[in-house]
Amino acid sequence: MQAQHERVETTLDAAVPAWTEHLGRTPPSALPAPVRDIWHVIGRPRYARHISRVRAV
């Protein structure tokens, strides 16, 4: 089971930077529905918290 966790972690470590780079160049309306849903549920609140912390400084 540990080997499976390591494979998943390695895959995510490789995929997430490319995915976020792609998001930076693609308008949200052009993304597939599941990705938009994930953005609205997870990404948008995290981005809002980040921006509020940056502006507070």
Distance bins in CASP14 RR format, pairs under 12 A and 6 or more apart:
PFRMAT RR
TARGET T0000
AUTHOR 0000-0000-0000
RMODE 2
METHOD distances of the structure
MODEL  1
1 7 0 0 0 0 0 1 0 0 0 0 0
1 8 0 0 0 0 0 1 0 0 0 0 0
2 8 0 0 0 0 0 1 0 0 0 0 0
2 9 0 0 0 0 0 1 0 0 0 0 0
3 9 0 0 0 0 0 1 0 0 0 0 0
3 10 0 0 0 0 0 1 0 0 0 0 0
4 10 0 0 0 0 0 1 0 0 0 0 0
4 11 0 0 0 0 0 1 0 0 0 0 0
5 11 0 0 0 0 0 1 0 0 0 0 0
5 12 0 0 0 0 0 1 0 0 0 0 0
6 12 0 0 0 0 0 1 0 0 0 0 0
6 13 0 0 0 0 0 1 0 0 0 0 0
7 13 0 0 0 0 0 1 0 0 0 0 0
7 14 0 0 0 0 0 1 0 0 0 0 0
8 14 0 0 0 0 0 1 0 0 0 0 0
8 15 0 0 0 0 0 1 0 0 0 0 0
8 16 0 0 0 0 0 1 0 0 0 0 0
9 15 0 0 0 0 0 1 0 0 0 0 0
9 16 0 0 0 0 0 1 0 0 0 0 0
10 16 0 0 0 0 0 1 0 0 0 0 0
11 18 0 0 0 0 0 1 0 0 0 0 0
11 19 0 0 0 0 0 1 0 0 0 0 0
12 18 0 0 0 0 0 1 0 0 0 0 0
12 19 0 0 0 0 1 0 0 0 0 0 0
12 20 0 0 0 0 0 1 0 0 0 0 0
13 19 0 0 0 0 0 1 0 0 0 0 0
15 21 0 0 0 0 0 1 0 0 0 0 0
15 22 0 0 0 0 0 1 0 0 0 0 0
16 22 0 0 0 0 0 1 0 0 0 0 0
16 23 0 0 0 0 0 1 0 0 0 0 0
17 23 0 0 0 0 0 1 0 0 0 0 0
17 24 0 0 0 0 0 1 0 0 0 0 0
18 24 0 0 0 0 0 1 0 0 0 0 0
18 25 0 0 0 0 0 1 0 0 0 0 0
19 25 0 0 0 0 0 1 0 0 0 0 0
19 26 0 0 0 0 0 1 0 0 0 0 0
19 31 0 0 0 0 0 1 0 0 0 0 0
19 32 0 0 0 0 0 1 0 0 0 0 0
19 35 0 0 0 0 1 0 0 0 0 0 0
19 38 0 0 0 0 0 1 0 0 0 0 0
19 39 0 0 0 0 0 1 0 0 0 0 0
20 26 0 0 0 0 0 1 0 0 0 0 0
20 35 0 0 0 0 0 1 0 0 0 0 0
20 38 0 0 0 0 0 1 0 0 0 0 0
20 39 0 0 0 0 0 1 0 0 0 0 0
20 43 0 0 0 0 0 1 0 0 0 0 0
20 46 0 0 0 0 0 1 0 0 0 0 0
20 47 0 0 0 0 0 1 0 0 0 0 0
22 28 0 0 0 0 0 1 0 0 0 0 0
22 30 0 0 0 0 0 1 0 0 0 0 0
22 31 0 0 0 0 1 0 0 0 0 0 0
22 32 0 0 0 0 0 1 0 0 0 0 0
22 35 0 0 0 0 1 0 0 0 0 0 0
23 30 0 0 0 0 0 1 0 0 0 0 0
23 31 1 0 0 1 0 0 0 0 0 0 0
23 32 0 0 0 0 0 1 0 0 0 0 0
23 35 1 0 0 1 0 0 0 0 0 0 0
23 36 0 0 0 0 0 1 0 0 0 0 0
23 38 0 0 0 0 0 1 0 0 0 0 0
23 39 1 0 0 1 0 0 0 0 0 0 0
23 43 0 0 0 0 1 0 0 0 0 0 0
23 44 0 0 0 0 0 1 0 0 0 0 0
23 47 0 0 0 0 0 1 0 0 0 0 0
24 30 0 0 0 0 0 1 0 0 0 0 0
24 31 0 0 0 0 0 1 0 0 0 0 0
24 39 0 0 0 0 0 1 0 0 0 0 0
24 47 0 0 0 0 0 1 0 0 0 0 0
25 31 0 0 0 0 0 1 0 0 0 0 0
26 32 0 0 0 0 0 1 0 0 0 0 0
26 35 0 0 0 0 1 0 0 0 0 0 0
26 36 0 0 0 0 0 1 0 0 0 0 0
26 39 0 0 0 0 0 1 0 0 0 0 0
27 35 0 0 0 0 0 1 0 0 0 0 0
27 36 0 0 0 0 0 1 0 0 0 0 0
27 39 0 0 0 0 0 1 0 0 0 0 0
28 35 0 0 0 0 1 0 0 0 0 0 0
28 36 1 0 0 1 0 0 0 0 0 0 0
28 37 0 0 0 0 0 1 0 0 0 0 0
28 38 0 0 0 0 0 1 0 0 0 0 0
28 39 1 0 0 1 0 0 0 0 0 0 0
28 40 0 0 0 0 1 0 0 0 0 0 0
28 43 0 0 0 0 0 1 0 0 0 0 0
28 44 0 0 0 0 1 0 0 0 0 0 0
28 47 0 0 0 0 0 1 0 0 0 0 0
29 35 0 0 0 0 0 1 0 0 0 0 0
29 36 1 0 0 1 0 0 0 0 0 0 0
29 39 0 0 0 0 0 1 0 0 0 0 0
30 36 0 0 0 0 1 0 0 0 0 0 0
31 37 0 0 0 0 1 0 0 0 0 0 0
31 38 0 0 0 0 1 0 0 0 0 0 0
31 39 1 0 0 1 0 0 0 0 0 0 0
31 40 0 0 0 0 0 1 0 0 0 0 0
32 38 0 0 0 0 1 0 0 0 0 0 0
32 39 0 0 0 0 0 1 0 0 0 0 0
33 39 0 0 0 0 0 1 0 0 0 0 0
33 40 0 0 0 0 0 1 0 0 0 0 0
34 40 0 0 0 0 0 1 0 0 0 0 0
34 41 0 0 0 0 0 1 0 0 0 0 0
34 42 0 0 0 0 0 1 0 0 0 0 0
35 41 0 0 0 0 0 1 0 0 0 0 0
35 42 0 0 0 0 0 1 0 0 0 0 0
35 43 0 0 0 0 0 1 0 0 0 0 0
36 42 0 0 0 0 0 1 0 0 0 0 0
36 43 0 0 0 0 0 1 0 0 0 0 0
36 44 0 0 0 0 0 1 0 0 0 0 0
37 43 0 0 0 0 0 1 0 0 0 0 0
37 44 0 0 0 0 0 1 0 0 0 0 0
38 44 0 0 0 0 1 0 0 0 0 0 0
38 45 0 0 0 0 0 1 0 0 0 0 0
38 46 0 0 0 0 0 1 0 0 0 0 0
39 45 0 0 0 0 1 0 0 0 0 0 0
39 46 0 0 0 0 1 0 0 0 0 0 0
39 47 0 0 0 0 1 0 0 0 0 0 0
39 48 0 0 0 0 0 1 0 0 0 0 0
40 46 0 0 0 0 0 1 0 0 0 0 0
40 47 0 0 0 0 0 1 0 0 0 0 0
40 48 0 0 0 0 0 1 0 0 0 0 0
42 48 0 0 0 0 0 1 0 0 0 0 0
42 49 0 0 0 0 0 1 0 0 0 0 0
43 49 0 0 0 0 1 0 0 0 0 0 0
43 50 0 0 0 0 1 0 0 0 0 0 0
43 51 0 0 0 0 0 1 0 0 0 0 0
44 50 0 0 0 0 0 1 0 0 0 0 0
44 51 0 0 0 0 0 1 0 0 0 0 0
45 51 0 0 0 0 0 1 0 0 0 0 0
45 52 0 0 0 0 0 1 0 0 0 0 0
46 52 0 0 0 0 0 1 0 0 0 0 0
46 53 0 0 0 0 0 1 0 0 0 0 0
47 53 0 0 0 0 0 1 0 0 0 0 0
47 54 0 0 0 0 0 1 0 0 0 0 0
48 54 0 0 0 0 0 1 0 0 0 0 0
48 55 0 0 0 0 0 1 0 0 0 0 0
49 55 0 0 0 0 0 1 0 0 0 0 0
49 56 0 0 0 0 0 1 0 0 0 0 0
50 56 0 0 0 0 0 1 0 0 0 0 0
50 57 0 0 0 0 0 1 0 0 0 0 0
51 57 0 0 0 0 0 1 0 0 0 0 0
END
